[in-house]
Amino acid sequence: MNKQTMTTAQALVKFLNQQYVEVDGEQYPFIQGIFTIFGHGNVVGLGQALEQAPGHLQVYQGCNEQGMAHIATGFAKQKKRKQICAVTSSVGPGAANMVTAAATATANRIPLLLLPGDTFATRQPDPVLQQVEQYGDGTISTNDCFRPVSRYWDRVSRPEQLMAAMINAMRVLTDPADTGAVTICLPQDVQGEAWDYPDYFFAKRIHRIERRPATTVSLAEAVELIRSKKKPLLVCGGGVRYSEAHDAFQKFAEHYAIPFGETQAGKSAVIASHPLNVGGIGTTGGLAANLLAKEADLVIGVGTRFTDFTTASKSLFSHPDVEFLNINVAEFDASKLDALKLIADAKEGLTALDHQLRGSGYQAQWGEKIQQAKQQWQSELARLFSIKYSPLDFVPEIAGHLDDKLAEYREVLGTELAQTRVLGLMQQHMEDNAIIVGAAGSLPGDLQRIWLPKCSDTYHLEYGYSCMGYEIAAAVGAKIAAPEQPVYAMVGDGSYLMLHSELQTAIQENLKITILLFDNAGFGCINNLQMSQGMGSFGTENRHRNPKTGQMDGALVKVDFAKNAESYGCKSYRVHDEAQLIAAIEDAKLQTGCVLIDIKVLPKTMTNGYEAWWRTGTAQVADKPEIVAAADKIKEMVENKVRQY
């Protein structure tokens, strides 16, 4: 047996270069590159290995550890989990910064390989710089925080442990049913230690992402269930896109005249204009899907996690005889809602189910209701897209909250733009194949409801974790994954302030992304939530502290986000009216570098709910009767409307 003497870090880099995936007979290098922020915990170990022999790995320099991990997640998501980027940080705070990103990837079922530096395995120089000492357990370091948010976690305390750790890492990263964040902790002394690694560890490995077939018994049960129902409804989840089951899903819906709603992850698997596409479903869904959901006697979930937003906290699917059929490669997700489980790859499962059902003559019996629901929703969309401010009689979509303050916002922000109107104009002027990236605030609700994709895989929303700060970083990852397509980050002022530093990475790499920043001077969607539950506007507006009251109810804080972006080197635009918005979008298309469009919008002009509910933990005891009344309504809903699983 031949061996090669090298450091642990050098062996790791060589191993990463030899990992490939095969999907439907096509092979790809699995790890495209590695994002780095070097510190004392990784620069002379893994950093040295990457400087000496990176192989085909593209080394990227990040600006914030969480941000660069979001870039990697955005890349893998846009690549449908077929390729990834690894991420390395130093010890202590550098590693801790990535915990949020790890949770984001795991919640969304996106493969993410994290390689944080760690304290000394020898413990001889303890406590080292940036080490957290646990008095009662000497084995614990900051990196133990990754355990609950990782699908697989390991610490390489000896050079030879790298082999088993990385084989397990690849197993999880390439498993559609079990993927998420994988954390391999690398003690800084072990990174530089030499060992004689066997040649076979560096052999080319092909990880076949095989399409799990459904069993004959489960197919027969699924066919029987479908045939017993009159009004089935499909739910298109992210698994449809990751499996590349776009055509299989569309054909299945067409063959049996079954309408389908979309989750945030599933949206744009099929274009919005398809006759059976009734749009976003659930708490942030639209009118068409939610109306049909209430009448459905069978819900067929394909590749969906069935989060509380999709099910409207288990209140949406309210037909007395409704049952669920879940097609999912992960048994964990297939088991939700006490469903009949069809455990299979989405494409494989739909194709097999179609084959079994085709000869039965089955057709859903929705009649004209699909078209009627779509027409009703189209009328509402036209209204939303045409909303304009009028100082005398304007009623915002979220009325009764800050009505008396709208004039102040109008004056300070210098705008009369409504958020829904802005989104309508954007759809008219942006490229059809543009990828939009979003994650948090009021925009995900608006986008799931009213954004109308014209091309597949152009809707990139992270809503499994709804992580503020994902948007700009993930847009960089999406651009690396799809360099030929325009990429837009849709972001609120709150999320922009949370994390925008990876703009520097985009500029450094000559990657053009366009940031569409909606500034309503506050955390708009959370303000909606608190006030809808009887609270006042408390801690969610961007206001100065008032010296008279001691509270944050002073004047609005004005922020020139365009100037901030200009300091990075972006081409920036300030938008206060429709003409400026259209001109900015059109001119931004001509730019070759990063762009930010600072769009001032009035608060409370986002979309409101449509036939759906969301359960919150509202206080059952409070000084304000409005809060108690809101809590009582929740108790009533839970007792009478919510399905208990």
C-alpha positions as CSV (number, residue, x, y, z in Angstrom):
1,M,0.0,0.0,0.0
2,N,1.5,3.3,-1.1
3,K,1.3,6.3,1.2
4,Q,1.8,10.0,1.0
5,T,3.2,12.1,3.8
6,M,1.3,15.3,4.1
7,T,-0.4,17.5,6.7
8,T,-4.0,17.0,7.7
9,A,-5.0,20.2,5.9
10,Q,-3.1,19.2,2.7
11,A,-4.8,15.8,2.7
12,L,-8.2,17.5,3.2
13,V,-7.7,19.8,0.2
14,K,-6.5,16.9,-2.0
15,F,-9.5,14.8,-0.9
16,L,-12.0,17.6,-1.7
17,N,-10.6,17.9,-5.2
18,Q,-11.4,14.2,-5.9
19,Q,-15.1,14.3,-4.9
20,Y,-17.6,14.0,-7.8
21,V,-21.4,13.5,-8.0
22,E,-23.2,11.7,-10.7
23,V,-26.9,12.5,-11.5
24,D,-28.7,10.7,-14.3
25,G,-25.4,9.6,-15.8
26,E,-23.8,13.1,-15.7
27,Q,-20.8,13.7,-13.5
28,Y,-19.8,17.0,-11.8
29,P,-17.0,18.0,-9.5
30,F,-18.9,18.3,-6.3
31,I,-16.9,21.0,-4.6
32,Q,-16.4,24.0,-6.8
33,G,-14.5,26.2,-4.4
34,I,-13.9,27.3,-0.8
35,F,-14.7,30.5,0.9
36,T,-12.2,31.7,3.4
37,I,-11.6,34.3,6.2
38,F,-8.2,33.5,7.5
39,G,-7.3,33.9,11.1
40,H,-4.7,32.3,13.4
41,G,-6.9,29.2,13.7
42,N,-6.7,28.2,10.0
43,V,-4.3,30.4,8.0
44,V,-1.1,28.4,8.6
45,G,-2.8,25.1,8.4
46,L,-5.6,25.0,5.9
47,G,-4.5,28.3,4.4
48,Q,-1.0,26.9,3.7
49,A,-2.6,23.8,2.0
50,L,-4.7,26.0,-0.2
51,E,-1.8,28.3,-1.1
52,Q,0.4,25.3,-2.0
53,A,-2.0,23.1,-4.0
54,P,-5.6,24.2,-4.3
55,G,-6.3,22.0,-7.3
56,H,-9.4,23.0,-9.1
57,L,-10.9,24.6,-6.0
58,Q,-11.5,28.3,-6.5
59,V,-10.5,30.2,-3.3
60,Y,-12.8,33.1,-2.5
61,Q,-12.1,35.7,0.2
62,G,-15.1,36.5,2.3
63,C,-15.9,39.5,4.5
64,N,-18.1,38.1,7.2
65,E,-18.2,34.4,8.2
66,Q,-22.0,34.2,8.3
67,G,-22.1,36.1,5.0
68,M,-19.7,33.8,3.1
69,A,-21.5,30.7,4.4
70,H,-24.7,32.2,3.0
71,I,-22.9,32.7,-0.3
72,A,-22.1,29.0,-0.3
73,T,-25.7,28.1,0.6
74,G,-27.1,30.3,-2.2
75,F,-24.7,28.7,-4.6
76,A,-25.7,25.1,-3.7
77,K,-29.4,26.1,-3.7
78,Q,-29.2,27.6,-7.2
79,K,-27.2,24.5,-8.3
80,K,-30.0,22.3,-7.1
81,R,-27.6,20.7,-4.6
82,K,-25.4,19.1,-7.3
83,Q,-22.4,21.3,-6.4
84,I,-21.3,23.1,-3.3
85,C,-18.7,25.4,-1.9
86,A,-16.9,24.7,1.3
87,V,-16.3,27.4,4.0
88,T,-13.5,27.8,6.4
89,S,-13.1,30.2,9.4
90,S,-10.7,30.7,12.3
91,V,-11.5,29.6,15.8
92,G,-13.8,31.3,18.3
93,P,-15.8,34.2,17.0
94,G,-15.1,33.4,13.4
95,A,-16.6,29.9,13.9
96,A,-19.5,31.2,16.0
97,N,-20.4,33.6,13.2
98,M,-21.2,30.6,11.0
99,V,-23.7,28.9,13.4
100,T,-26.6,31.0,11.9
101,A,-25.7,30.0,8.4
102,A,-25.4,26.3,9.4
103,A,-28.9,26.4,10.8
104,T,-30.2,28.2,7.7
105,A,-28.7,25.5,5.4
106,T,-30.0,22.6,7.6
107,A,-33.5,24.0,7.8
108,N,-33.6,24.4,4.1
109,R,-32.1,20.9,3.4
110,I,-29.2,22.6,1.5
111,P,-25.7,21.0,1.6
112,L,-23.1,23.2,3.3
113,L,-19.6,22.1,4.3
114,L,-18.1,24.1,7.2
115,L,-14.5,23.7,8.2
116,P,-14.0,25.9,11.3
117,G,-10.7,26.0,13.1
118,D,-10.6,24.7,16.6
119,T,-8.5,24.9,19.8
120,F,-5.4,22.8,20.2
121,A,-6.1,19.0,20.4
122,T,-3.1,18.7,22.6
123,R,-4.5,21.2,25.0
124,Q,-0.9,22.0,26.0
125,P,-1.1,25.7,25.3
126,D,-4.6,26.1,26.6
127,P,-6.3,28.5,27.0
128,V,-5.4,29.8,23.5
129,L,-6.5,33.0,21.9
130,Q,-10.3,33.1,21.4
131,Q,-10.9,29.9,23.4
132,V,-14.1,29.6,25.5
133,E,-13.3,27.7,28.6
134,Q,-16.0,25.5,30.1
135,Y,-15.1,24.9,33.7
136,G,-16.8,21.5,33.9
137,D,-15.8,20.0,30.5
138,G,-12.4,20.5,28.8
139,T,-13.6,18.9,25.6
140,I,-16.1,21.7,24.8
141,S,-15.2,24.5,22.4
142,T,-17.1,27.2,20.5
143,N,-17.6,24.6,17.7
144,D,-19.9,22.5,19.9
145,C,-22.5,25.1,19.1
146,F,-22.7,23.6,15.6
147,R,-24.0,20.2,16.9
148,P,-27.7,21.0,17.0
149,V,-27.7,22.8,13.6
150,S,-25.6,20.3,11.7
151,R,-26.7,17.1,10.0
152,Y,-23.3,15.7,10.7
153,W,-20.6,17.0,13.1
154,D,-17.1,15.7,13.8
155,R,-13.8,16.9,15.3
156,V,-10.6,15.7,13.8
157,S,-8.4,15.4,16.9
158,R,-5.8,13.2,15.1
159,P,-4.7,13.3,11.5
160,E,-5.9,9.8,10.7
161,Q,-9.4,10.7,11.9
162,L,-9.8,12.9,8.8
163,M,-10.5,9.9,6.6
164,A,-13.6,8.6,8.4
165,A,-14.8,12.2,9.1
166,M,-14.7,13.2,5.4
167,I,-16.2,9.9,4.1
168,N,-19.1,10.6,6.5
169,A,-19.3,14.2,5.5
170,M,-19.7,13.3,1.8
171,R,-22.3,10.7,2.7
172,V,-24.5,13.3,4.3
173,L,-23.8,16.1,1.8
174,T,-24.8,14.0,-1.2
175,D,-27.9,12.4,0.4
176,P,-31.1,14.3,-0.6
177,A,-33.0,12.8,2.3
178,D,-30.4,13.8,5.0
179,T,-28.5,16.7,3.7
180,G,-27.8,20.0,5.4
181,A,-24.9,21.6,7.2
182,V,-21.9,19.4,7.8
183,T,-19.3,20.7,10.3
184,I,-15.8,19.2,10.5
185,C,-13.9,20.9,13.3
186,L,-10.2,21.3,12.6
187,P,-8.0,21.9,15.7
188,Q,-5.3,24.3,14.7
189,D,-2.4,22.1,15.7
190,V,-3.8,19.0,13.9
191,Q,-4.2,21.0,10.7
192,G,-0.4,21.2,10.4
193,E,0.5,17.7,11.7
194,A,1.9,15.3,9.2
195,W,0.8,11.7,8.6
196,D,1.2,9.0,6.1
197,Y,-2.1,8.9,4.2
198,P,-2.8,5.9,2.0
199,D,-3.2,6.6,-1.7
200,Y,-6.7,5.1,-1.8
201,F,-8.0,8.0,0.3
202,F,-7.2,10.3,-2.6
203,A,-8.8,8.1,-5.3
204,K,-11.6,9.7,-7.4
205,R,-14.9,9.2,-5.6
206,I,-18.2,9.3,-7.5
207,H,-21.2,9.9,-5.2
208,R,-24.2,8.8,-7.2
209,I,-27.3,10.8,-6.2
210,E,-29.7,8.0,-7.1
211,R,-33.4,8.5,-7.5
212,R,-35.1,6.4,-4.8
213,P,-38.1,4.6,-6.3
214,A,-41.4,4.1,-4.6
215,T,-42.4,0.7,-3.5
216,T,-45.2,-1.2,-5.3
217,V,-47.3,-1.3,-2.2
218,S,-47.1,2.4,-1.6
219,L,-47.9,3.2,-5.2
220,A,-51.0,1.0,-5.1
221,E,-52.1,2.7,-1.9
222,A,-51.5,6.1,-3.4
223,V,-53.5,5.3,-6.5
224,E,-56.4,4.0,-4.4
225,L,-56.4,7.1,-2.3
226,I,-56.4,9.5,-5.3
227,R,-59.2,7.6,-7.0
228,S,-61.4,7.9,-3.9
229,K,-61.1,11.7,-4.0
230,K,-62.8,14.4,-6.1
231,K,-60.9,17.5,-5.5
232,P,-57.2,16.8,-5.0
233,L,-54.7,19.7,-4.7
234,L,-51.0,19.4,-5.4
235,V,-48.4,21.4,-3.3
236,C,-45.2,22.0,-5.2
237,G,-42.3,22.1,-2.7
238,G,-38.6,22.6,-3.1
239,G,-38.0,18.9,-3.6
240,V,-39.6,19.3,-7.1
241,R,-36.9,21.7,-8.1
242,Y,-34.0,19.9,-6.4
243,S,-35.0,16.7,-8.1
244,E,-35.5,18.5,-11.4
245,A,-39.0,17.1,-11.5
246,H,-40.4,20.2,-13.2
247,D,-41.8,18.4,-16.2
248,A,-43.0,15.4,-14.3
249,F,-44.9,17.6,-11.9
250,Q,-46.4,19.7,-14.6
251,K,-47.5,16.6,-16.7
252,F,-49.0,14.9,-13.7
253,A,-51.1,18.0,-12.9
254,E,-52.2,18.2,-16.6
255,H,-53.0,14.5,-17.0
256,Y,-55.5,14.6,-14.1
257,A,-56.6,18.3,-14.1
258,I,-55.2,18.8,-10.6
259,P,-54.5,22.4,-9.6
260,F,-51.3,23.2,-7.7
261,G,-50.1,25.7,-5.1
262,E,-46.5,26.7,-4.6
263,T,-44.3,26.9,-1.5
264,Q,-41.5,29.4,-1.3
265,A,-39.0,26.8,-2.2
266,G,-41.1,25.3,-5.0
267,K,-42.1,28.5,-6.7
268,S,-40.9,28.8,-10.3
269,A,-40.7,25.1,-10.9
270,V,-43.6,25.8,-13.3
271,I,-44.2,29.3,-14.7
272,A,-46.9,31.4,-13.1
273,S,-49.1,31.6,-16.2
274,H,-49.8,27.8,-16.3
275,P,-53.6,27.3,-16.2
276,L,-53.3,24.9,-13.2
277,N,-50.8,27.1,-11.3
278,V,-52.9,28.8,-8.6
279,G,-49.8,30.4,-7.0
280,G,-48.5,30.7,-3.5
281,I,-50.2,28.8,-0.8
282,G,-50.6,29.2,3.0
283,T,-50.1,32.1,5.3
284,T,-48.1,34.1,2.7
285,G,-50.1,32.6,-0.1
286,G,-52.6,34.2,-2.5
287,L,-56.3,34.1,-2.8
288,A,-56.6,31.4,-5.5
289,A,-54.5,28.7,-3.9
290,N,-56.0,29.3,-0.4
291,L,-59.6,29.3,-1.6
292,L,-59.1,25.9,-3.3
293,A,-57.1,24.6,-0.3
294,K,-60.2,24.9,1.8
295,E,-62.2,22.7,-0.5
296,A,-59.5,20.1,-1.3
297,D,-60.4,16.6,-0.1
298,L,-56.9,15.4,-0.8
299,V,-53.6,17.3,-0.5
300,I,-50.7,15.8,-2.4
301,G,-47.5,17.3,-1.1
302,V,-44.5,16.9,-3.4
303,G,-41.1,17.6,-1.9
304,T,-42.5,19.9,0.8
305,R,-41.7,20.2,4.5
306,F,-45.3,21.4,5.3
307,T,-44.1,24.3,7.5
308,D,-46.7,26.3,9.5
309,F,-46.7,28.9,6.7
310,T,-47.6,26.3,4.1
311,T,-50.4,24.9,6.2
312,A,-51.5,28.2,7.8
313,S,-50.6,26.6,11.2
314,K,-52.6,23.5,10.3
315,S,-55.8,25.4,9.7
316,L,-55.8,25.9,5.9
317,F,-56.9,22.4,4.7
318,S,-60.3,22.4,6.3
319,H,-62.4,20.0,4.3
320,P,-64.0,17.6,6.8
321,D,-62.7,14.6,4.9
322,V,-59.3,15.9,3.8
323,E,-56.4,13.4,3.7
324,F,-52.8,13.8,2.8
325,L,-50.5,12.0,0.4
326,N,-46.8,13.0,0.8
327,I,-44.3,12.3,-1.9
328,N,-40.9,12.9,-0.4
329,V,-37.4,11.4,-0.4
330,A,-37.1,12.0,3.3
331,E,-39.3,9.8,5.5
332,F,-39.3,12.5,8.2
333,D,-41.1,14.9,5.9
334,A,-43.3,12.3,4.2
335,S,-44.7,11.4,7.6
336,K,-46.1,14.8,8.4
337,L,-49.8,15.5,8.8
338,D,-50.4,11.8,9.4
339,A,-50.1,11.4,5.6
340,L,-50.0,8.3,3.4
341,K,-46.3,8.1,2.7
342,L,-44.9,7.7,-0.8
343,I,-41.2,7.8,0.0
344,A,-39.4,8.4,-3.2
345,D,-37.5,10.9,-5.3
346,A,-40.0,13.5,-6.5
347,K,-39.3,12.9,-10.2
348,E,-39.2,9.1,-9.8
349,G,-42.3,9.0,-7.6
350,L,-44.4,11.3,-9.8
351,T,-43.5,9.4,-12.9
352,A,-44.3,6.0,-11.4
353,L,-47.6,7.3,-9.9
354,D,-48.6,8.7,-13.2
355,H,-47.9,5.4,-14.9
356,Q,-50.0,3.5,-12.4
357,L,-52.9,6.0,-12.5
358,R,-52.9,6.7,-16.2
359,G,-55.1,3.8,-17.3
360,S,-57.8,4.4,-14.7
361,G,-59.5,7.3,-16.5
362,Y,-59.3,9.4,-13.3
363,Q,-59.9,13.2,-13.5
364,A,-60.2,15.7,-10.7
365,Q,-63.6,17.2,-10.5
366,W,-62.9,20.9,-9.9
367,G,-65.0,22.0,-12.8
368,E,-64.8,25.8,-13.3
369,K,-63.6,26.5,-9.8
370,I,-59.9,26.6,-10.8
371,Q,-60.4,29.2,-13.5
372,Q,-62.8,31.2,-11.3
373,A,-60.3,31.3,-8.4
374,K,-57.5,32.4,-10.8
375,Q,-59.6,35.1,-12.3
376,Q,-60.6,36.4,-8.9
377,W,-56.9,36.5,-8.0
378,Q,-55.9,38.2,-11.3
379,S,-58.4,41.0,-10.5
380,E,-56.8,41.4,-7.1
381,L,-53.3,41.4,-8.6
382,A,-54.3,44.2,-11.0
383,R,-55.6,46.2,-8.0
384,L,-52.4,45.7,-6.0
385,F,-50.2,46.7,-8.9
386,S,-52.1,49.9,-9.4
387,I,-52.2,51.2,-5.9
388,K,-51.2,54.9,-5.7
389,Y,-51.0,57.2,-2.7
390,S,-53.6,59.9,-2.3
391,P,-53.1,62.3,0.6
392,L,-56.8,62.8,1.2
393,D,-58.4,59.3,1.1
394,F,-55.5,56.8,1.0
395,V,-56.2,53.6,2.9
396,P,-53.0,51.3,3.2
397,E,-53.3,47.6,2.8
398,I,-52.4,47.1,6.4
399,A,-54.9,49.7,7.7
400,G,-55.5,50.9,11.3
401,H,-51.9,50.7,12.5
402,L,-49.8,53.7,11.5
403,D,-52.5,55.6,9.5
404,D,-51.8,58.8,11.5
405,K,-48.1,58.6,10.8
406,L,-48.1,58.0,7.0
407,A,-47.9,61.7,6.3
408,E,-44.7,61.8,8.4
409,Y,-43.2,58.9,6.6
410,R,-44.2,60.5,3.3
411,E,-42.3,63.7,4.2
412,V,-39.2,62.1,5.8
413,L,-38.7,59.4,3.1
414,G,-39.8,61.8,0.4
415,T,-42.0,59.1,-1.3
416,E,-45.5,58.2,-2.2
417,L,-44.6,54.8,-3.5
418,A,-46.6,51.7,-2.4
419,Q,-44.6,48.5,-2.1
420,T,-47.0,46.4,-4.3
421,R,-47.0,49.0,-7.0
422,V,-43.2,49.0,-7.0
423,L,-43.1,45.2,-7.4
424,G,-45.6,45.4,-10.3
425,L,-43.4,47.9,-12.1
426,M,-40.3,45.7,-11.5
427,Q,-42.0,42.8,-13.2
428,Q,-42.7,44.9,-16.2
429,H,-39.1,46.1,-16.6
430,M,-36.8,43.3,-15.3
431,E,-35.4,40.6,-17.5
432,D,-37.6,37.5,-17.8
433,N,-34.8,35.2,-16.9
434,A,-33.6,37.2,-13.9
435,I,-33.1,35.3,-10.6
436,I,-34.6,37.1,-7.6
437,V,-33.2,36.3,-4.1
438,G,-34.9,37.0,-0.9
439,A,-35.4,35.7,2.7
440,A,-37.0,37.9,5.3
441,G,-39.3,40.8,6.1
442,S,-42.5,41.6,4.3
443,L,-41.0,40.9,0.9
444,P,-41.2,37.1,1.0
445,G,-45.0,37.4,1.6
446,D,-45.3,39.8,-1.3
447,L,-43.1,37.8,-3.5
448,Q,-44.9,34.5,-2.9
449,R,-48.2,36.1,-3.5
450,I,-47.6,38.5,-6.4
451,W,-44.3,37.7,-8.1
452,L,-45.1,35.9,-11.4
453,P,-42.0,34.0,-12.7
454,K,-41.8,33.7,-16.5
455,C,-38.9,31.2,-16.5
456,S,-38.2,28.2,-14.3
457,D,-35.8,28.3,-11.4
458,T,-35.7,32.1,-11.2
459,Y,-37.3,32.4,-7.8
460,H,-34.7,31.9,-5.0
461,L,-36.3,32.5,-1.6
462,E,-34.9,31.2,1.7
463,Y,-37.9,30.8,3.9
464,G,-37.0,27.6,5.8
465,Y,-35.2,29.8,8.3
466,S,-36.2,33.2,7.1
467,C,-32.7,34.5,7.9
468,M,-32.2,38.3,7.8
469,G,-29.0,39.0,6.0
470,Y,-29.1,36.0,3.6
471,E,-30.3,38.0,0.7
472,I,-27.2,39.8,-0.6
473,A,-24.7,37.1,0.2
474,A,-26.9,34.4,-1.4
475,A,-27.3,36.6,-4.5
476,V,-23.5,36.4,-4.8
477,G,-23.7,32.6,-4.6
478,A,-26.5,32.5,-7.1
479,K,-24.5,34.6,-9.5
480,I,-21.5,32.3,-9.2
481,A,-23.9,29.4,-9.9
482,A,-25.6,31.1,-12.9
483,P,-23.2,33.7,-14.3
484,E,-25.2,34.0,-17.5
485,Q,-28.4,35.2,-15.7
486,P,-29.1,38.6,-14.1
487,V,-29.4,38.3,-10.3
488,Y,-31.4,40.6,-8.1
489,A,-31.4,40.7,-4.3
490,M,-34.7,41.8,-2.9
491,V,-34.0,43.2,0.6
492,G,-35.6,45.4,3.2
493,D,-33.8,48.1,5.1
494,G,-33.6,45.9,8.2
495,S,-32.0,43.0,6.4
496,Y,-29.6,45.3,4.6
497,L,-28.4,46.7,7.9
498,M,-28.1,43.2,9.3
499,L,-25.6,42.0,6.7
500,H,-24.4,43.6,3.5
501,S,-20.6,43.1,3.7
502,E,-20.5,40.5,1.0
503,L,-21.0,43.3,-1.5
504,Q,-17.2,43.7,-1.2
505,T,-16.8,40.0,-2.2
506,A,-19.0,40.5,-5.3
507,I,-17.0,43.6,-6.3
508,Q,-13.7,41.8,-5.7
509,E,-14.8,38.9,-7.9
510,N,-16.3,41.2,-10.6
511,L,-19.7,39.7,-10.1
512,K,-22.7,41.9,-10.9
513,I,-25.6,41.7,-8.6
514,T,-28.4,44.3,-8.4
515,I,-29.7,45.1,-4.9
516,L,-33.3,46.3,-4.8
517,L,-33.5,47.8,-1.4
518,F,-37.0,48.6,0.0
519,D,-36.7,51.3,2.7
520,N,-39.8,51.8,4.8
521,A,-37.7,52.9,7.9
522,G,-38.4,49.9,10.1
523,F,-39.1,46.2,10.6
524,G,-42.4,46.4,8.7
525,C,-43.6,42.9,8.9
526,I,-43.0,42.5,12.6
527,N,-44.6,45.8,13.2
528,N,-47.7,44.4,11.4
529,L,-47.6,41.3,13.6
530,Q,-47.3,43.1,16.9
531,M,-50.0,45.7,16.1
532,S,-52.3,43.0,14.7
533,Q,-52.1,41.3,18.1
534,G,-53.2,44.4,20.0
535,M,-49.8,45.9,20.8
536,G,-48.6,49.3,20.0
537,S,-45.8,50.1,17.6
538,F,-42.9,49.2,19.9
539,G,-39.2,48.8,18.9
540,T,-39.9,48.1,15.3
541,E,-39.7,51.6,13.7
542,N,-36.4,53.2,12.8
543,R,-36.7,56.1,15.2
544,H,-34.4,58.2,17.4
545,R,-34.8,57.9,21.1
546,N,-37.0,60.7,22.3
547,P,-35.3,62.7,25.1
548,K,-38.7,63.7,26.5
549,T,-40.2,60.3,26.8
550,G,-37.0,58.2,27.0
551,Q,-38.6,55.9,24.4
552,M,-37.8,55.1,20.8
553,D,-40.6,57.3,19.6
554,G,-38.7,60.3,18.3
555,A,-38.1,61.4,14.8
556,L,-37.5,58.9,12.0
557,V,-33.9,58.1,11.3
558,K,-33.0,58.9,7.7
559,V,-30.5,56.6,6.0
560,D,-28.8,57.2,2.6
561,F,-28.3,53.5,1.6
562,A,-27.2,54.6,-1.8
563,K,-24.2,56.4,-0.4
564,N,-23.3,53.4,1.7
565,A,-23.3,51.2,-1.4
566,E,-21.2,53.8,-3.3
567,S,-18.5,53.5,-0.7
568,Y,-18.1,49.8,-1.7
569,G,-17.9,50.8,-5.4
570,C,-21.5,50.2,-6.4
571,K,-23.4,52.2,-9.0
572,S,-26.3,53.5,-6.9
573,Y,-29.7,55.1,-7.6
574,R,-32.1,57.0,-5.3
575,V,-35.7,56.3,-6.0
576,H,-38.7,58.4,-4.7
577,D,-41.2,58.1,-7.6
578,E,-42.2,55.8,-10.4
579,A,-40.2,57.6,-13.1
580,Q,-37.0,57.3,-11.1
581,L,-37.7,53.6,-10.4
582,I,-38.2,52.7,-14.1
583,A,-35.1,54.8,-15.1
584,A,-33.0,53.2,-12.5
585,I,-34.0,49.6,-13.4
586,E,-33.3,50.2,-17.1
587,D,-30.0,52.0,-16.5
588,A,-28.9,49.3,-14.0
589,K,-29.2,46.7,-16.8
590,L,-26.5,48.5,-18.7
591,Q,-24.0,48.4,-15.8
592,T,-21.3,45.8,-15.6
593,G,-20.7,46.0,-11.9
594,C,-22.7,45.8,-8.7
595,V,-25.8,48.1,-8.4
596,L,-27.9,49.2,-5.5
597,I,-31.3,50.9,-6.0
598,D,-32.4,52.6,-2.8
599,I,-36.2,52.6,-3.1
600,K,-38.2,54.6,-0.5
601,V,-41.6,53.1,0.1
602,L,-44.4,53.9,2.5
603,P,-45.0,51.5,5.4
604,K,-48.1,49.3,5.5
605,T,-48.3,49.1,1.7
606,M,-47.3,45.5,1.4
607,T,-49.8,42.7,0.8
608,N,-52.2,41.5,3.6
609,G,-53.4,38.0,4.3
610,Y,-55.7,36.0,2.0
611,E,-57.9,33.4,3.5
612,A,-55.1,32.2,5.8
613,W,-54.0,32.4,9.4
614,W,-50.8,32.2,11.4
615,R,-50.6,31.0,15.0
616,T,-48.6,33.3,17.3
617,G,-47.8,33.1,21.1
618,T,-49.8,36.2,22.0
619,A,-50.0,37.1,25.7
620,Q,-53.1,35.7,27.4
621,V,-52.8,38.1,30.2
622,A,-52.1,41.8,29.5
623,D,-53.1,45.3,30.5
624,K,-54.5,46.0,27.1
625,P,-57.8,44.4,26.4
626,E,-56.9,44.2,22.6
627,I,-54.1,41.8,23.4
628,V,-56.3,39.5,25.5
629,A,-58.9,39.6,22.8
630,A,-56.3,38.6,20.2
631,A,-55.2,35.7,22.4
632,D,-58.7,34.6,22.9
633,K,-59.2,34.4,19.1
634,I,-56.1,32.2,18.8
635,K,-57.5,29.9,21.5
636,E,-60.8,29.7,19.6
637,M,-58.9,28.9,16.3
638,V,-56.9,26.2,18.0
639,E,-59.9,24.6,19.5
640,N,-62.2,24.7,16.5
641,K,-60.2,25.1,13.3
642,V,-56.8,23.6,13.7
643,R,-56.1,20.0,12.9
644,Q,-54.2,18.3,15.6
645,Y,-51.2,16.1,14.5
